[in-house]
Amino acid sequence: MYTRRDQVDAYSFVTGRLASAVLRADPDGPERPLRRTGIGLIVGIMISLLVIAIIVVLHLFTGMGAGRNAWKQPGALIVAEDSGSRYMMVDGLLRPVLNQASARLITGKAPAVVTVKSPELADVPRGAPIGILGAPDALPSGSADSPWTVCAGNAQSGFKLSVTVGAATGATEATDRQAVLVTGDGQLYLAWQGTKLRIVAPWVPRALGMDASQAVPVDSSWLNALPSGPDIGSPPLARDEGKAGPTISGTSTVVGQLVVVPEAVGGNSFVAQDGGLVPVTPTVAALLNADPAWSKKEALRIAPSELATQAVLPAPVWQAALPPQPPNALDLTGRVPCVLWHGESARLVTAPPPRGNAQSNQAAGVVRDGRVADRVEVVPGAGFLARTRPAPNVPGAGIYLITESGAKFPVASADAATALGFSADSARLVPAELLALLPTGPVLEKMNSTPKE
């Protein structure tokens, strides 16, 4: 009688023949069909475990593990895991790095950052700090399109001058029909569109329908941020009242006399000049009427048919820089006048009075002079590399890194800009008058591993 063992062996034999018949079509094969697969799997697992064991041993005991000594490599920025302190190895000494900008200026690029546990650094000899004292610790991406808004202060804000780099909250652009009288540096100006027009005669505000006593006091730096236009005073037209002008339908005129055509298309005011009539804008006509030194002869009103018989001279080029019509005074209730620079042009805007201290700009090495705004704000993400906007046919003189700390840092060279992650050729043009509103930090220049203060 067969034992249980004999029955199991017989069953295994039969199932083995069936497996060989299915997998190899050979039920009498001398080897089991999956024998090599199982052996290969076991051998592979054993080899993998052996390799892992070797790597662990090397890492723990020989110091040859990948990355174990990476922090000792030249140019690596070592960050202590526990404290966040930053170091670099220089000549066998562990030297603290003052800021991120210094690390890049030393290595010439973004350094490799290696995080190390503080106990590993405990026995390493220390050296003096390296870097530029007061250089920025956070570098901007430089990808934002950053406008500048320079605002006058008022009693409620507590500031004389505020500058915001980046989109200002609540700014509203003035229309071409709006302007504001401002006073600064002992002068009266009409701020209109993107220019300031100096008023050189006391009767001009009245001629424009404005009140000089309501002029807004502004800082000289606010005026500097607004490009200058022509002066507003007596129009530069001939006004020799002793000389006869053109005769219109039998009526004699004198040089300097206003001629009005109420139904004229494209303009209805002209000034009699030697040789014909010169078209003028309503603003120039208002100035002529109010100018005490101008012709006192009453304006001559004529019909369009009478105008057709006269020689009409080209319009003066200079009047295009003045408002075409006497502008309306901006409503500054709860708002202050501001200059918005975006790209290559300036515009007059209004905004709510700035509040809060924004950036304090009290960092070591940051210098302020009398032109710096008493409130500076660089909106997060609005920092960039700037170049002084050149005068015509003159290249920009300086390159500056503007950071969220609210300061500008002179960049010594194109190589230094590259080390900081920027291209000097792509620096954005900014008027010098705007750059002067920011406090100035230390010069950022390529450096060796030596402290610079």
C-alpha positions in Angstrom: 0.0 0.0 0.0 1.4 3.4 -0.9 2.3 5.9 1.8 1.2 9.5 1.8 4.7 10.6 0.8 4.5 8.3 -2.3 1.2 9.9 -3.2 2.6 13.4 -2.9 5.6 12.5 -5.0 3.4 11.0 -7.6 1.1 14.1 -7.7 4.2 16.4 -8.0 5.5 14.2 -10.8 2.2 14.3 -12.7 1.8 18.1 -12.3 5.4 18.6 -13.4 4.8 16.7 -16.6 1.6 18.7 -17.2 3.5 22.0 -16.7 6.3 20.8 -19.1 3.8 19.8 -21.7 2.0 23.1 -21.6 5.1 25.4 -21.4 7.6 23.4 -23.5 5.5 20.8 -25.3 7.9 18.2 -23.8 6.4 16.3 -20.8 9.6 14.2 -20.5 12.0 17.2 -20.1 14.7 16.6 -17.5 14.3 20.1 -15.8 11.3 21.9 -14.4 10.2 24.7 -16.8 10.4 27.6 -14.2 13.4 26.4 -12.4 15.8 28.9 -14.0 13.4 31.8 -13.5 13.2 31.1 -9.8 16.9 30.8 -9.4 17.5 34.0 -11.4 15.1 35.9 -9.2 16.7 34.7 -6.0 20.2 35.5 -7.3 19.1 39.0 -8.4 17.6 39.7 -5.0 20.8 38.6 -3.3 23.0 40.7 -5.5 20.8 43.8 -5.0 20.9 43.3 -1.2 24.7 43.0 -1.4 25.1 46.2 -3.4 22.8 48.1 -1.0 24.8 46.8 2.0 28.1 48.0 0.4 26.7 51.5 -0.2 25.4 51.8 3.3 28.8 50.7 4.7 30.7 53.1 2.6 28.3 56.0 3.5 28.4 55.3 7.2 32.0 54.2 7.8 34.3 55.3 5.0 33.0 58.8 4.2 32.9 57.9 0.5 29.1 58.0 0.1 27.7 60.2 -2.6 27.3 63.8 -1.4 28.9 63.1 2.0 31.7 65.6 1.4 29.8 67.8 -1.1 29.8 70.7 1.3 33.6 70.7 1.2 33.7 71.4 -2.5 34.8 74.9 -3.6 31.9 77.2 -4.3 29.3 75.2 -2.4 26.9 77.2 -0.3 26.6 75.4 3.0 23.4 75.8 4.9 23.3 74.6 8.5 20.2 72.5 8.9 19.4 73.5 12.4 20.1 77.2 12.3 19.9 78.2 8.6 23.3 79.8 8.8 25.2 80.0 5.5 28.9 79.3 5.0 31.5 78.6 2.3 34.7 76.7 2.6 37.7 78.9 1.8 41.2 77.7 2.3 40.1 75.1 4.8 38.1 77.6 6.8 34.3 77.7 7.2 33.4 81.3 6.6 29.9 82.8 7.1 28.4 84.3 3.9 26.7 87.7 4.5 23.9 87.3 2.0 22.7 85.6 -1.2 24.0 88.3 -3.5 27.5 87.9 -2.1 27.4 84.2 -2.6 26.5 84.6 -6.3 29.1 87.4 -6.8 31.8 85.1 -5.3 31.0 82.0 -7.4 29.9 83.9 -10.5 26.6 82.0 -10.7 24.0 80.4 -8.5 26.0 78.3 -6.0 25.2 74.7 -5.3 23.3 74.6 -2.0 24.2 71.8 0.4 22.3 71.3 3.6 24.5 69.9 6.4 23.7 69.0 10.0 25.2 71.4 12.5 27.2 68.7 14.4 29.1 67.9 11.2 30.4 71.5 11.1 31.2 71.7 14.8 34.9 70.9 14.5 35.6 72.8 11.3 37.8 75.9 11.8 36.0 79.2 11.3 37.1 82.2 9.3 35.9 85.8 9.0 32.6 86.5 7.2 32.7 87.1 3.5 30.6 89.2 1.2 29.3 92.7 0.8 27.7 94.2 3.9 24.2 95.5 3.1 23.9 93.6 -0.3 20.4 92.1 -0.9 19.6 88.7 0.5 16.6 88.1 -1.8 17.1 88.7 -5.5 14.2 89.6 -7.8 13.2 87.5 -10.7 13.2 90.6 -12.9 10.3 89.2 -15.0 7.6 91.7 -13.9 6.6 94.7 -15.9 7.0 97.3 -13.2 5.5 100.8 -13.5 6.5 103.6 -11.2 4.0 105.8 -9.3 5.3 109.0 -7.7 2.7 110.6 -5.5 2.7 113.9 -3.6 1.8 113.8 0.0 -0.8 115.6 2.1 -1.6 116.3 5.7 -3.5 113.0 6.1 -0.7 110.8 4.7 2.1 112.3 6.7 4.5 112.0 3.8 5.9 114.6 1.4 6.7 112.2 -1.3 5.9 108.5 -2.0 7.1 106.2 -4.7 5.7 102.8 -5.6 7.5 100.4 -7.9 4.9 98.0 -9.3 1.1 98.5 -9.7 -0.2 101.1 -7.3 -3.5 100.5 -5.6 -6.4 102.7 -6.7 -4.6 104.8 -9.3 -6.8 106.5 -11.8 -5.5 108.2 -15.0 -6.5 111.8 -15.6 -8.1 112.5 -19.0 -6.7 114.9 -21.6 -9.2 117.5 -20.4 -8.0 117.4 -16.8 -5.0 119.1 -15.1 -3.9 120.3 -11.7 -2.0 123.4 -10.6 1.0 122.5 -8.4 3.6 124.7 -6.7 7.1 123.8 -5.8 10.6 125.3 -5.8 8.9 128.7 -5.7 7.3 128.2 -9.1 3.7 127.5 -10.3 3.1 124.7 -12.8 0.3 123.2 -14.7 0.6 119.4 -14.5 -1.2 118.0 -17.6 -0.9 114.6 -19.3 2.7 113.7 -19.0 4.3 117.1 -18.6 4.6 120.0 -16.3 4.1 123.5 -17.8 5.7 126.3 -15.9 3.4 129.3 -15.5 5.4 132.5 -16.1 2.6 135.1 -15.8 0.2 135.7 -12.9 -2.8 136.1 -15.1 -2.4 132.6 -16.7 -4.4 130.6 -14.1 -7.4 132.9 -14.4 -7.2 132.6 -18.2 -7.4 128.9 -17.9 -10.3 129.1 -15.4 -8.2 128.0 -12.4 -7.4 129.5 -9.0 -3.7 129.8 -8.2 -4.5 129.8 -4.5 -5.7 126.2 -4.8 -2.3 125.0 -6.2 -1.1 121.7 -4.6 2.3 122.0 -2.8 4.6 119.3 -4.1 8.2 118.3 -3.4 10.9 119.2 -5.9 11.5 115.4 -6.6 7.9 115.1 -7.6 8.4 117.9 -10.2 11.6 116.2 -11.4 9.7 113.0 -12.1 7.4 114.9 -14.5 9.0 115.9 -17.8 9.0 119.6 -18.6 6.9 121.1 -21.4 7.0 124.7 -22.6 6.3 127.7 -20.4 2.8 129.2 -20.4 2.7 132.9 -20.7 2.3 135.4 -23.5 1.9 133.4 -26.8 4.9 133.9 -29.1 3.0 135.5 -31.9 3.5 138.9 -33.5 1.5 141.6 -31.8 2.6 144.8 -33.4 -0.6 146.8 -33.2 0.8 149.6 -35.3 1.0 147.3 -38.3 -2.1 146.5 -40.4 -3.2 142.9 -40.7 -5.3 141.4 -43.5 -8.5 143.1 -44.6 -11.5 140.9 -44.3 -14.7 141.8 -46.3 -13.6 145.5 -46.2 -12.8 145.4 -42.4 -9.2 146.2 -41.5 -7.4 144.2 -38.8 -4.2 144.8 -36.9 -1.4 142.3 -36.3 -2.3 140.4 -33.1 -6.1 140.8 -33.3 -8.2 137.7 -32.7 -10.6 136.6 -35.5 -13.4 134.3 -34.5 -15.3 132.1 -36.9 -18.1 130.5 -34.8 -19.2 128.0 -37.4 -15.8 127.0 -38.6 -15.0 123.2 -38.9 -11.8 122.1 -37.1 -11.2 125.4 -35.2 -12.8 128.8 -34.9 -10.1 131.1 -33.6 -7.4 132.8 -35.6 -4.8 135.6 -35.0 -4.2 138.2 -37.6 -0.6 138.2 -38.6 1.4 139.7 -41.4 0.5 137.7 -44.4 -2.7 136.0 -43.2 -4.5 134.3 -40.4 -2.9 131.9 -38.0 -5.2 129.2 -36.5 -4.9 128.9 -32.7 -6.4 126.6 -30.1 -9.1 127.6 -27.6 -6.4 127.6 -24.9 -4.1 130.0 -26.9 -7.2 132.2 -27.6 -8.0 132.3 -23.9 -4.4 133.3 -23.2 -4.5 136.1 -25.8 -7.7 137.4 -24.4 -6.3 137.5 -20.8 -2.8 138.9 -21.6 -2.6 142.5 -20.6 0.2 143.1 -23.1 -1.8 141.8 -26.0 -4.0 143.6 -28.5 -7.0 145.4 -26.9 -8.8 145.6 -30.2 -12.1 143.6 -30.0 -12.1 140.2 -31.6 -13.5 140.3 -35.1 -16.3 137.8 -35.8 -16.6 136.6 -39.4 -18.5 133.9 -41.4 -16.9 130.8 -42.8 -17.5 132.3 -46.3 -15.3 135.3 -45.4 -12.6 133.0 -44.0 -12.5 131.2 -47.3 -11.2 134.4 -49.0 -8.3 134.7 -46.6 -4.8 133.2 -46.5 -4.7 130.8 -43.6 -1.1 130.2 -42.4 0.1 126.9 -40.8 -0.7 126.4 -37.2 2.2 127.1 -34.8 4.0 123.9 -33.7 4.5 125.0 -30.2 0.8 125.1 -29.3 0.6 121.3 -29.7 2.4 121.0 -26.4 -0.3 122.9 -24.6 -3.8 121.7 -23.7 -6.0 122.2 -26.8 -8.7 123.6 -24.5 -8.5 125.1 -21.0 -8.5 122.0 -18.8 -10.7 121.2 -15.9 -9.2 121.1 -12.5 -8.7 117.6 -11.2 -10.9 116.6 -8.3 -8.5 115.7 -5.5 -11.1 115.0 -2.8 -9.5 112.1 -0.8 -6.8 111.7 -3.4 -3.3 113.1 -4.3 -1.7 113.9 -7.7 0.8 111.3 -8.9 3.1 110.7 -11.9 2.8 107.3 -13.4 5.8 106.1 -15.5 5.2 103.0 -17.6 7.6 102.1 -20.3 8.9 105.3 -22.0 6.1 107.7 -21.1 4.7 109.5 -18.1 1.1 110.2 -17.3 -0.8 112.2 -14.7 -2.8 110.1 -12.3 -4.5 110.4 -9.0 -4.4 107.9 -6.1 -5.5 107.6 -2.5 -3.0 109.1 0.0 -0.3 106.5 0.8 -0.5 104.9 4.2 1.9 102.8 6.2 5.7 102.9 6.4 6.4 100.5 3.5 10.1 99.6 3.4 12.2 101.3 6.1 15.4 101.2 4.1 17.5 101.3 7.2 19.8 98.4 6.3 23.5 98.7 6.8 25.2 100.3 3.8 22.1 101.9 2.4 22.4 105.7 1.9 19.7 108.3 1.6 20.0 111.9 0.3 17.6 114.8 0.0 16.1 113.4 -3.2 14.9 110.1 -1.7 11.2 109.7 -1.2 10.2 109.5 2.5 8.0 106.5 1.6 9.3 103.8 -0.7 7.4 100.6 -1.7 8.5 97.9 -4.1 5.6 95.6 -4.6 6.5 91.9 -4.2 7.8 90.5 -7.4 8.3 94.0 -8.9 12.1 94.2 -8.5 14.3 94.2 -11.7 17.6 95.3 -13.2 17.5 98.9 -14.4 19.7 101.1 -16.5 19.7 104.9 -16.3 17.6 106.2 -19.2 20.1 107.9 -21.6 19.9 111.4 -23.0 19.6 111.4 -26.8 22.5 109.6 -28.4 24.1 109.0 -25.0 24.2 105.5 -23.5 22.9 105.0 -20.0 25.5 105.6 -17.4 24.6 103.2 -14.6 23.0 99.8 -13.9 21.1 99.2 -10.8 19.4 96.2 -9.1 16.1 97.2 -7.6 14.9 94.9 -4.9 11.9 94.4 -2.7 13.8 96.0 0.2 13.0 99.3 -1.4 16.6 100.2 -2.3 18.6 100.3 -5.5 22.1 98.7 -5.7 24.7 99.8 -8.3 25.9 96.9 -10.4 29.6 97.4 -11.2 29.8 95.5 -14.5 28.0 93.2 -17.0 29.9 90.3 -15.4 28.5 91.2 -12.0 25.0 91.4 -13.5 25.5 87.9 -15.0 26.6 86.5 -11.7 23.4 87.8 -10.1 21.3 86.0 -12.7 20.6 89.0 -15.1 21.7 90.2 -18.5 23.0 93.7 -18.6 21.7 94.0 -22.2 18.2 93.4 -21.0 18.2 96.0 -18.2 15.1 98.3 -18.4 15.5 102.0 -19.0 14.4 104.1 -16.1 14.8 107.9 -15.9 17.5 109.1 -13.5 15.0 111.2 -11.7 13.0 108.1 -10.7 16.1 106.2 -9.6 17.1 109.1 -7.4 13.9 108.5 -5.4 15.3 105.2 -4.0 18.0 105.0 -1.4 21.3 103.6 -2.6 22.9 100.4 -1.3 26.5 99.3 -1.7 28.0 98.5 -5.1 27.6 94.9 -6.2 30.8 93.7 -7.9 32.5 90.4 -8.7 34.6 89.5 -5.7 37.0 86.9 -4.4 36.5 85.2 -1.1 37.4 88.3 0.9 35.2 90.4 3.1 34.1 93.7 1.6 32.4 96.3 3.9 
